[in-house]
């Protein structure tokens, strides 16, 4: 009985880590990366390179495949108490992640800039994204004759 309790505790952590690693990446791509890429492309078609969409698509594919394989293994091969323990950890992490993953969250936007600055062809804009100088981005966009801005108002 003690081993079952310890194993259940370990699978709560396993579910939490699974959700944090794979669902978090998928949600980030869905709720932050894709909307910002679309917004940047709506301002100017070549503002961010086509590699950004490919990068996001590959990231989604890997997250779905690896995360799905792990979830399938747990759900198919493990007894009910382990499935429940895994689900409790996964749901807890999902709730923590879901409410914080949006472009208006500074941390999420900085994760986007860390990953996607390299796909911006304009040298000055890429440098501003890399250095996280968000106030100067608006001025650079005006210099490029782009009406609008893709940097959200942070909460």
CORKANOR-V699193 format. One line per field, one symbol per residue. ss: DSSP state (H for helix, E for strand, - for the rest). burial: I if it has 24 or more other ideal C-beta (glycine too) atoms within 12 Angstrom, else O. A space follows every 10 residues. Layout:
ss: ???
burial: ???
This chain:
ss: -HHHHHHHHH HHHHHHHHHH HHHHHHHHHH HHHHHHHHHH HHH------- HHHHHHHHHH HHHHHHHHHH HHHHHHH--H HHHHHHHHHH HHHHHHHH-- -----HHHHH HHHHHHHHH- --HHHHHHHH H--HHHHHHH HHH------- -----
burial: OOOOOOOIOO IIOIIIOIII IIIIIIIIII IIIIIIIOII OOIOOOIIIO OIOOIIOOII OOIOOOIOOI IOOIOOOIOO OIIOIIIIII OOIIOOIIOI IIIOOOOIII IIIOIIIOII OIOOIOOIIO OOOIOOIOOI IOOIOIOOII IOOOO
